[in-house]
Amino acid sequence: MTSLAQIIEDFNTSSAFDTPANWRQGRTIYGGLSAALALQAALRDAPPGLPPLKSAQIVFVGPASTSLTFKTVVLRQGKSATCISVDCMAGSDVALRVMFIFAAPRPSKIRHDFYPFPAVSGPENYQKLGVVNQAPAFLANFEIRFAGESLPVTGSAHPELMAWIRHIDAVGVDPTVALLALGDSLPLAVMACFTEFAPISSMTWALDMAQPVVAGEWFLLRSSSQRASDGYSFQTMEIWNEQGKLILSGSQTVAIFV
């Protein structure tokens, strides 16, 4: 089993990347890993003095698992913000396209936060998720402890999933890269409504960083399907650290095949 720490240590944008079997999601690379590798590529090719990641727009264009290459372009470097685009190529086809915005904090009189920490206990109070039949291979890279009312594939009328999640091994990995690798690990919220396993796929992932990421162990992830119709679901997402501080908020468009 290849850990995230091993992947990042060996990752080189000048050579092709082949996805280890334990990081695949069906026939393609797990989306969180591809986003994390795109960020790692951006960090390695970025100009000096790069500020923290503030926002990203991610499009999962097509399937990709072997011979992946990452192409970065610094679109603009301003006084406080830098914009970098990254394409993940599967051969000659674009598999992933990302736009990263890195921005330095600036003084402001305006301050508010309407993302209260959910009413849950710490991760030690919830049961570790065991082996699940038909679960994608990449889940073995995380320890997951569900903390919400609903679970995947239970026919729930409440399409929201929440869990404490941590990496099995992300030692030495940039904290923001590690967060992106973990940030898409929670099953898609609409799966709480499923009564049996069926194909499902993330199409986009838009995210905003509430504050610069520092190294942490456990993170609380929540995803909520706000609307589902015509074979698509729109979900919102949040991630908090163990101190109850919001780290990431975002949204995804999801394709449903049931």
C-alpha positions in Angstrom: 0.0 0.0 0.0 1.5 3.3 -1.1 0.9 6.2 1.4 0.3 9.8 0.6 3.7 10.6 2.2 5.4 8.3 -0.2 3.6 9.6 -3.3 4.4 13.2 -2.5 8.1 12.4 -1.7 8.5 10.7 -5.1 6.2 13.1 -7.1 8.0 14.9 -9.9 6.3 17.1 -12.5 8.9 16.2 -15.1 7.9 12.6 -15.2 4.6 10.6 -15.6 2.7 9.6 -12.6 1.0 6.2 -12.4 -1.8 6.0 -9.8 -1.2 3.2 -7.2 -4.0 0.7 -7.0 -4.9 1.8 -3.4 -5.6 5.4 -4.6 -8.0 4.5 -7.3 -11.7 5.2 -7.5 -13.1 2.7 -9.9 -11.2 3.1 -13.2 -9.8 6.5 -12.4 -7.6 8.3 -9.8 -9.3 9.4 -6.6 -10.3 13.0 -7.1 -8.8 14.3 -3.9 -5.4 12.9 -4.8 -5.5 14.4 -8.3 -6.4 17.8 -6.8 -3.6 17.4 -4.2 -1.0 16.5 -6.9 -2.1 19.5 -8.9 -1.5 21.7 -5.9 1.8 20.1 -5.3 2.8 20.8 -8.9 1.7 24.5 -8.5 3.7 24.9 -5.3 6.8 23.4 -6.9 6.6 25.6 -10.0 5.4 28.8 -8.2 7.4 32.0 -8.1 9.1 32.9 -4.8 7.0 34.5 -2.0 3.8 32.6 -2.8 1.0 33.4 -0.3 -1.3 30.8 1.2 -4.0 29.1 -1.0 -7.2 31.0 -0.8 -9.5 29.5 -3.5 -9.6 26.7 -6.1 -11.9 25.8 -9.0 -11.5 22.2 -9.9 -13.1 20.4 -12.9 -12.9 16.6 -13.2 -12.8 16.4 -17.0 -12.3 12.7 -17.6 -11.0 9.4 -16.3 -7.3 9.1 -15.5 -5.2 6.5 -13.8 -1.8 6.0 -15.5 0.8 8.1 -17.2 -0.5 11.4 -15.8 1.5 14.6 -16.3 0.9 18.0 -14.7 1.3 21.3 -16.6 1.4 24.5 -14.6 1.1 28.1 -15.8 1.5 31.2 -13.6 -1.2 33.4 -15.1 -0.6 36.4 -12.9 1.4 37.4 -9.8 0.1 40.6 -8.1 1.0 42.4 -4.9 -1.3 40.2 -2.8 -2.6 37.4 -5.0 -1.2 34.9 -7.5 -3.2 32.9 -10.0 -1.8 29.5 -11.2 -3.6 27.1 -13.5 -2.8 23.4 -13.6 -3.8 20.8 -16.1 -3.5 17.1 -15.4 -3.1 15.2 -18.7 -3.9 11.6 -19.3 -1.8 11.1 -22.4 -3.0 13.9 -24.8 -6.4 14.3 -23.0 -7.1 16.7 -20.2 -8.3 14.7 -17.1 -8.3 17.5 -14.6 -8.2 21.3 -14.8 -7.6 23.5 -11.8 -7.4 27.3 -11.2 -5.6 28.1 -7.9 -5.7 31.5 -6.2 -3.1 32.2 -3.6 -3.7 35.3 -1.6 -2.1 37.0 1.4 -4.2 38.1 4.4 -4.9 41.8 4.5 -6.3 44.2 7.2 -10.1 44.5 7.2 -12.7 45.9 9.6 -15.3 43.4 8.3 -15.3 40.0 10.1 -18.1 37.4 10.5 -18.5 33.6 10.4 -21.9 31.9 9.8 -20.4 28.4 9.8 -20.9 27.3 13.4 -19.1 24.1 14.5 -21.7 21.2 14.4 -23.0 19.7 17.6 -20.7 16.7 17.7 -18.2 15.2 20.1 -14.6 14.5 19.4 -13.5 11.6 17.1 -12.7 9.3 20.1 -16.4 9.1 20.8 -17.3 7.5 17.4 -16.7 4.1 16.0 -14.1 3.5 13.3 -15.4 2.6 9.9 -14.5 -1.0 9.1 -14.2 -2.7 5.7 -17.1 -2.0 3.4 -17.9 -4.1 0.5 -18.0 -2.2 -2.8 -16.2 0.7 -1.2 -13.6 2.4 -3.5 -10.0 1.4 -2.9 -8.8 4.9 -1.9 -10.8 4.8 1.4 -8.2 2.5 2.9 -5.9 5.5 3.1 -8.1 7.2 5.7 -9.5 6.5 9.1 -13.2 7.5 9.0 -15.6 7.9 12.0 -19.1 8.9 11.0 -20.6 11.4 13.4 -23.9 12.5 11.7 -27.4 11.2 11.7 -27.2 9.6 8.2 -25.0 7.0 6.7 -24.3 6.1 3.0 -26.7 3.8 1.2 -29.4 3.7 4.0 -32.3 5.2 2.1 -32.2 8.3 4.4 -34.5 11.3 3.8 -31.7 13.5 5.1 -28.9 13.7 2.5 -26.1 14.9 4.7 -23.0 13.0 5.8 -20.6 14.0 8.5 -17.4 12.3 9.7 -14.2 12.8 11.5 -11.4 11.8 9.1 -7.6 11.6 9.3 -4.8 10.3 7.0 -3.2 7.0 7.7 0.1 8.5 6.7 0.7 12.1 5.5 3.9 12.7 7.5 6.0 15.5 5.9 3.3 16.5 3.4 2.5 20.2 3.0 -0.6 20.7 5.2 -2.7 22.3 2.4 -1.8 19.5 0.0 -2.7 16.9 2.7 -6.0 18.7 3.3 -7.0 18.6 -0.4 -6.1 14.9 -0.5 -8.5 14.4 2.4 -11.1 16.9 1.5 -13.0 14.8 -1.0 -12.8 11.5 0.9 -16.3 11.7 2.5 -18.8 9.8 0.4 -21.0 12.1 -1.7 -24.0 13.3 0.4 -26.7 12.1 -2.0 -25.5 8.6 -1.3 -27.3 8.7 2.0 -30.5 8.5 -0.1 -29.4 5.4 -2.0 -30.9 2.0 -1.1 -28.1 0.1 -2.9 -24.7 1.0 -4.4 -24.8 2.7 -7.8 -22.3 4.7 -9.9 -21.7 8.3 -8.9 -19.1 10.8 -9.9 -17.9 14.3 -8.9 -17.8 16.7 -11.8 -16.6 19.9 -10.2 -15.2 21.0 -6.8 -15.1 24.7 -5.9 -13.4 25.5 -2.6 -12.4 28.5 -0.4 -10.0 28.4 2.4 -11.2 30.2 5.5 -7.7 30.5 6.8 -4.2 29.2 6.1 -3.9 25.5 6.9 -1.7 24.2 9.7 -0.8 20.6 10.3 -3.5 18.6 12.0 -4.6 15.1 12.7 -8.4 14.8 12.7 -10.7 17.0 10.6 -14.5 17.1 10.7 -16.0 16.9 7.2 -19.7 17.6 6.3 -21.4 17.4 2.9 -25.0 18.2 2.3 -27.0 17.6 -0.9 -29.0 20.8 -1.5 -30.7 19.7 -4.6 -31.0 16.6 -6.7 -32.8 16.2 -10.0 -32.3 15.0 -13.6 -29.4 12.8 -12.7 -27.3 15.5 -10.9 -26.9 16.6 -7.3 -25.5 19.9 -5.9 -23.8 19.6 -2.6 -22.1 22.0 -0.1 -19.1 21.0 1.9 -17.3 22.2 5.0 -14.2 21.1 6.9 -13.3 22.1 10.5 -10.2 21.3 12.5 -10.2 19.7 16.0 -10.2 23.2 17.6 -13.6 23.9 15.9 -12.2 26.4 13.4 -13.6 26.4 9.8 -10.8 25.5 7.4 -12.5 25.0 4.1 -16.0 25.6 2.6 -17.0 24.5 -0.9 -19.5 22.9 -3.3 -19.6 20.2 -5.8 -21.7 19.2 -8.8 -22.3 15.4 -8.8 -23.5 13.1 -11.5 -25.8 10.3 -10.3 -26.4 7.1 -12.2 -29.4 5.8 -10.3 
